[in-house]
Amino acid sequence: MSCLETGAALRVEKLEWGPRVGLRLVRNIGFSIAPGSRLAIIGPNGAGKTSLLRCLYRAVEPTAGRIEIDGVNLWAMSAREAARTIAVVLQEMPGDFPFSVRDVVMMGRIPRREGISGWSDGDRERVAHALEHLDLTHLARRQFATLSGGEKQRVLIARALAQEPRIIILDEPTNHIDVRHQLEILDLLQTLKLTIVTTLHDINLAAEFATDVAILTEGRLAAFGPPEMVLKPAALSAAFGVHATAHADAAGRVSRFSFTLSRPDAMPAARSSRSTGAIR
Ligand SMILES: Nc1ncnc2c1ncn2[C@@H]1O[C@H](COP(=O)(O)OP(=O)(O)OP(=O)(O)O)[C@@H](O)[C@H]1O
């Protein structure tokens, strides 16, 4: 079953990408993560997070640099091999998508299908397993288009699992999802042995979830490393242009960040600033 598959190592070297000459949205990015790592990419709106993900799942070809999966150049793989290796969970889906939940999850099996054969018992088994894993069995016959945003998101994650990938790339997987399902989805992703690369706007979720964090600003890597090294108030304040405060638990470990528009001690008493763990 897909939850027993192991992840792949990912190495990115001097990666650059832009939609046209003279416009670079991803600049000189380099990092590596071990198999089974969970990388959270954070950064302000427009920092280039989605553009970087698009390079990583081969939607666009880098204008410079290299992406390696288990030492193999991503662009030296066939499209089919890349599709078998990397599953992608994006936010946008066409509104008039005329398929049932089961059909959508079954689409995850397409890169695994041999020739023009129909679905095998193995395909159906994996789809049933993925539906069960995401608590979707009761919705299997529903039209995908009639689901709530959160339910749709879970279906897309089930589709990714059905694909049996070694890397799952997700763009803001917790958007549209209530707090319980957010925690459940991140929990589920944490139990997999796969390599996960995700953008996250909620710094506190990133701190809990990730084994590695990348802070992206203006297309560049501002910081990369384990959360306890990278998620520091000064780095977060600089990246997001806010005042970040770290809060420690009873044992003295940083357990949470809060954010204000300016230093709390510099604010007039009557004007309290919105404080949140999610930065958008
Ligand atoms: N094809 C394109 N042509 C021109 N500009 C683009 C193109 N794609 C993205 N951009 C711009 O590049 C910047 C980076 O976009 P990107 O979507 O990668 O950022 P992001 O960090 O994911 O942002 P957000 O947090 O808002 O989703 C943005 O200013 C965006 O408008």
Ligand as a Chemical Component Dictionary entry (heavy atoms), coordinates in Angstrom:
data_LIG
# 
_chem_comp.id                   LIG 
_chem_comp.type                 NON-POLYMER 
_chem_comp.pdbx_formal_charge   0 
_chem_comp.three_letter_code    LIG 
# 
loop_
_chem_comp_atom.comp_id 
_chem_comp_atom.atom_id 
_chem_comp_atom.alt_atom_id 
_chem_comp_atom.type_symbol 
_chem_comp_atom.charge 
_chem_comp_atom.model_Cartn_x 
_chem_comp_atom.model_Cartn_y 
_chem_comp_atom.model_Cartn_z 
_chem_comp_atom.pdbx_ordinal 
LIG N1  N1  N 0 3.969 33.360 -15.586 1  
LIG C1  C1  C 0 4.194 34.481 -14.882 2  
LIG N2  N2  N 0 4.467 35.663 -15.508 3  
LIG C2  C2  C 0 4.718 36.776 -14.809 4  
LIG N3  N3  N 0 4.722 36.842 -13.463 5  
LIG C3  C3  C 0 4.441 35.711 -12.790 6  
LIG C4  C4  C 0 4.173 34.476 -13.453 7  
LIG N4  N4  N 0 3.948 33.521 -12.513 8  
LIG C5  C5  C 0 4.056 34.146 -11.328 9  
LIG N5  N5  N 0 4.344 35.446 -11.481 10 
LIG C6  C6  C 0 4.600 36.444 -10.425 11 
LIG O1  O1  O 0 5.740 35.998 -9.724  12 
LIG C7  C7  C 0 5.625 36.222 -8.322  13 
LIG C8  C8  C 0 5.786 34.921 -7.596  14 
LIG O2  O2  O 0 4.611 34.132 -7.789  15 
LIG P1  P1  P 0 4.347 32.797 -6.987  16 
LIG O3  O3  O 0 2.960 32.374 -7.305  17 
LIG O4  O4  O 0 5.436 31.849 -7.284  18 
LIG O5  O5  O 0 4.469 33.316 -5.490  19 
LIG P2  P2  P 0 3.978 32.644 -4.126  20 
LIG O6  O6  O 0 5.098 32.811 -3.159  21 
LIG O7  O7  O 0 3.487 31.265 -4.370  22 
LIG O8  O8  O 0 2.781 33.599 -3.727  23 
LIG P3  P3  P 0 1.458 33.347 -2.820  24 
LIG O9  O9  O 0 1.921 33.143 -1.408  25 
LIG O10 O10 O 0 0.730 34.631 -2.968  26 
LIG O11 O11 O 0 0.719 32.177 -3.397  27 
LIG C9  C9  C 0 4.278 36.889 -8.144  28 
LIG O12 O12 O 0 4.478 38.273 -8.086  29 
LIG C10 C10 C 0 3.496 36.489 -9.374  30 
LIG O13 O13 O 0 2.533 37.470 -9.718  31 
# 
loop_
_chem_comp_bond.comp_id 
_chem_comp_bond.atom_id_1 
_chem_comp_bond.atom_id_2 
_chem_comp_bond.value_order 
_chem_comp_bond.pdbx_ordinal 
LIG N1  C1  SING 1  
LIG C1  N2  SING 2  
LIG C1  C4  DOUB 3  
LIG N2  C2  DOUB 4  
LIG C2  N3  SING 5  
LIG N3  C3  DOUB 6  
LIG C3  C4  SING 7  
LIG C3  N5  SING 8  
LIG C4  N4  SING 9  
LIG N4  C5  DOUB 10 
LIG C5  N5  SING 11 
LIG N5  C6  SING 12 
LIG C6  O1  SING 13 
LIG C6  C10 SING 14 
LIG O1  C7  SING 15 
LIG C7  C8  SING 16 
LIG C7  C9  SING 17 
LIG C8  O2  SING 18 
LIG O2  P1  SING 19 
LIG P1  O3  DOUB 20 
LIG P1  O4  SING 21 
LIG P1  O5  SING 22 
LIG O5  P2  SING 23 
LIG P2  O6  DOUB 24 
LIG P2  O7  SING 25 
LIG P2  O8  SING 26 
LIG O8  P3  SING 27 
LIG P3  O9  DOUB 28 
LIG P3  O10 SING 29 
LIG P3  O11 SING 30 
LIG C9  O12 SING 31 
LIG C9  C10 SING 32 
LIG C10 O13 SING 33 
# 
